[in-house]
Amino acid sequence: MRNICLTLSYDGSDFSGWQTQPGFRTVQETLETAVARLGGSAIRANASGRTDAGVHAVGQVVNFYTDLTIPIDKLAKAINAYLPPDVVVRSAEDVPQSFDANRDAKCKLYRYVIHDGAVPDVFMRRHCCHTRRRLDVTAMARASASLLGRHDFHSFETEWPNRMSSVRTIMHLEVRRMDDLIWLDVEADGFLYNMVRAIAGTLMNVGRGYWPESEVASILRAEDRRRAGPTAPAQGLFLMRVTYER
């Protein structure tokens, strides 16, 4: 059996998330169905992490075991022939039998996209969060600095506890503007459920002037989800890349 690693991009708008769910359209089931049409035994696709309904991916990483004999340089094209337009295999490679896309991930980079133009962008509506109030990006960036490093991020975790520990390390966090778009990039060694969306909702409250910049540090120390801002909408979130030591 070969162990295949794929890098996927998908528009999550019309998917009910990554994980297979009976009666719902999911990325996992869509990919497994496409691979099955190439022949060989059924596969079970293992992703670096599960994305929720409406969340997108630029660089989701997946591995699966298969008895397919299609050469690796032709495999991505072969799978793409059976995939719908909202998901694509960007690359494929043979990897060691021990490789696990989920367990071996060292860090992930997520991007949250906000549009704060006076008029909503009809073409971006499924790929960003729109807010009517112009945000103070400088204040958001300064407030976000307190989240860098290793902390207990319980205040930014929905449905606690859903992991053994809420402690994570954020090694990169950047807030920047490009015209009417704001990008919030967060790279960490792991993420809690809705962690990036909770951070985005919190920083947006700072950007609106609802909270002082110092409030983010206070929220982090409180370890209480009720203190933080709302969970920002799913459509603004993108899984950008997953990093491995290979």
C-alpha positions in Angstrom: 0.0 0.0 0.0 1.2 3.5 -0.8 0.8 6.4 1.5 -0.2 9.4 -0.5 0.0 13.1 0.6 -2.2 15.6 -1.1 -2.4 19.4 -0.8 -5.9 20.6 -1.4 -7.6 24.0 -1.9 -11.3 24.3 -1.5 -14.1 26.9 -1.3 -16.0 25.9 1.8 -19.1 27.9 1.0 -21.2 24.9 -0.1 -19.6 22.2 2.2 -20.7 21.2 5.6 -17.1 21.2 6.7 -14.4 18.6 6.2 -15.6 15.6 8.1 -18.0 13.1 6.6 -21.5 13.4 7.9 -24.5 11.4 6.7 -26.8 13.4 4.5 -24.4 16.4 4.2 -21.9 17.4 1.5 -18.4 17.4 3.0 -14.9 17.8 1.6 -13.8 14.4 3.0 -16.5 12.5 1.3 -16.2 14.4 -1.9 -12.4 13.6 -2.1 -12.9 9.9 -1.1 -15.5 9.5 -3.8 -13.3 11.0 -6.5 -10.4 8.7 -5.6 -12.7 5.7 -5.6 -13.6 6.4 -9.2 -10.0 5.8 -10.1 -10.3 2.1 -9.0 -8.5 0.4 -6.2 -9.8 -0.2 -2.7 -11.8 2.4 -0.7 -9.7 5.0 1.1 -10.0 7.0 4.3 -8.7 10.5 3.9 -6.9 11.9 7.0 -6.7 15.7 7.1 -4.3 18.0 9.0 -7.4 19.3 10.8 -11.1 19.5 10.4 -12.5 22.7 8.9 -16.0 23.8 9.9 -18.9 24.5 7.5 -18.2 27.6 5.4 -14.5 27.6 6.2 -12.1 27.6 3.2 -8.6 26.1 2.6 -5.7 27.2 0.4 -3.3 24.5 1.7 -5.1 21.7 3.5 -2.9 18.6 3.8 -4.4 15.1 3.6 -2.9 11.6 3.5 -4.4 8.2 2.7 -3.3 4.7 2.0 -4.1 3.2 -1.4 -3.3 0.3 -3.8 -3.6 2.6 -6.8 -0.7 2.3 -9.3 -1.1 5.6 -11.0 2.3 7.4 -11.2 2.6 10.2 -8.7 3.2 12.8 -11.3 -0.2 12.0 -12.9 -2.2 11.4 -9.7 -3.3 15.0 -9.0 -4.6 15.4 -12.5 -6.4 12.1 -12.3 -8.2 13.0 -9.1 -9.1 16.5 -10.2 -10.9 15.0 -13.2 -13.5 13.6 -10.8 -13.7 16.6 -8.4 -16.3 19.4 -8.5 -15.1 23.0 -9.3 -15.0 24.0 -5.6 -12.2 21.7 -4.6 -8.9 20.9 -6.3 -5.7 18.9 -5.6 -2.8 21.2 -5.9 -0.1 18.6 -5.5 0.4 14.9 -4.7 3.4 13.0 -3.4 4.4 9.5 -2.1 5.4 9.8 1.6 6.7 7.3 4.1 4.3 4.8 5.6 4.6 6.5 9.0 3.5 10.0 7.8 0.3 11.2 9.3 -1.1 14.6 8.1 -2.7 15.3 11.4 -0.3 14.0 14.1 2.8 15.2 12.2 1.7 18.8 11.7 4.1 21.2 13.5 2.2 24.4 12.9 -0.7 25.9 10.9 -1.3 29.3 9.5 -4.9 30.6 9.3 -6.0 33.9 7.7 -9.2 35.7 8.6 -10.4 38.2 6.0 -12.5 41.3 7.0 -14.1 43.8 4.6 -14.9 47.2 6.1 -15.8 49.2 3.1 -18.9 51.5 3.2 -20.7 49.1 0.8 -20.5 45.3 1.1 -18.7 43.6 -1.7 -21.2 41.4 -3.5 -18.4 39.3 -5.0 -16.6 38.8 -1.7 -19.6 38.0 0.5 -18.8 34.3 0.8 -15.1 34.9 1.4 -14.9 37.6 4.0 -16.7 39.1 7.0 -18.2 42.5 6.3 -18.5 45.2 9.0 -20.1 48.6 8.4 -17.8 50.4 10.9 -14.3 51.3 9.7 -11.8 49.4 11.8 -8.7 50.9 13.4 -6.1 48.4 12.2 -3.3 50.0 14.1 -5.2 49.5 17.4 -6.0 45.9 16.5 -2.4 45.1 15.7 -1.1 46.6 19.0 -3.8 44.7 21.0 -3.0 41.4 19.3 0.7 41.5 20.5 -0.4 40.2 23.9 -1.5 37.0 22.3 1.9 36.1 20.9 3.8 33.3 22.7 2.6 30.4 24.8 -0.6 30.9 26.8 -3.8 29.3 28.0 -6.3 30.3 25.3 -9.4 29.1 27.1 -11.0 32.6 26.6 -10.9 32.0 22.8 -12.2 28.4 22.9 -15.8 27.4 22.1 -17.3 24.4 23.8 -14.7 24.1 26.5 -13.2 21.6 27.2 -12.8 19.9 23.8 -9.0 19.3 24.2 -7.0 18.0 27.1 -5.3 21.4 27.4 -6.1 24.9 26.2 -2.4 25.9 26.1 -1.1 26.8 22.7 1.8 28.8 21.2 1.2 31.5 18.7 4.5 32.3 16.9 3.1 34.7 14.3 0.2 37.1 14.5 -0.2 40.0 12.0 -3.0 42.4 11.2 -2.7 44.4 8.0 -4.9 46.4 5.7 -5.1 46.5 1.9 -7.6 49.1 0.8 -11.0 47.9 2.3 -9.7 44.4 3.2 -8.0 43.5 6.5 -6.0 40.3 6.9 -5.5 38.7 10.3 -2.8 36.0 10.0 -2.3 33.6 12.9 0.2 30.8 13.0 0.4 28.5 15.9 1.5 25.0 17.0 -2.2 24.1 17.3 -5.7 25.6 17.5 -8.7 25.2 19.7 -12.2 25.0 18.4 -13.1 28.4 16.9 -10.0 30.0 18.3 -9.1 32.1 15.3 -12.7 33.3 14.8 -12.9 34.2 18.5 -9.6 36.2 18.2 -11.0 37.9 15.1 -14.2 38.9 16.8 -12.3 40.2 19.8 -9.9 42.3 17.8 -12.8 43.6 15.7 -14.3 45.0 18.9 -11.0 46.8 19.6 -11.0 48.1 16.0 -14.5 49.4 16.4 -13.5 51.3 19.5 -15.7 49.3 21.8 -12.7 48.1 23.9 -9.3 49.6 24.7 -6.3 47.8 23.4 -5.4 46.6 26.9 -8.7 44.6 27.1 -7.3 41.8 24.9 -4.5 41.0 27.5 -7.2 41.1 30.3 -9.4 38.7 28.3 -6.5 36.3 27.8 -5.6 36.3 31.5 -9.3 35.8 32.5 -9.4 32.3 30.8 -13.2 32.8 30.4 -14.8 32.6 27.0 -17.6 35.0 28.1 -15.1 37.8 28.4 -14.0 37.7 24.7 -15.7 39.0 21.6 -18.1 37.1 19.4 -17.1 34.2 17.2 -16.6 35.8 13.8 -18.5 34.3 10.8 -17.1 31.2 9.2 -16.8 32.6 5.7 -13.9 34.8 6.5 -11.6 32.0 7.6 -8.9 30.3 5.4 -6.5 27.5 6.3 -3.4 28.8 4.4 -0.7 26.3 5.1 0.4 23.4 7.2 4.1 23.0 8.1 5.9 19.7 8.7 9.4 18.6 9.5 10.1 16.2 6.6 
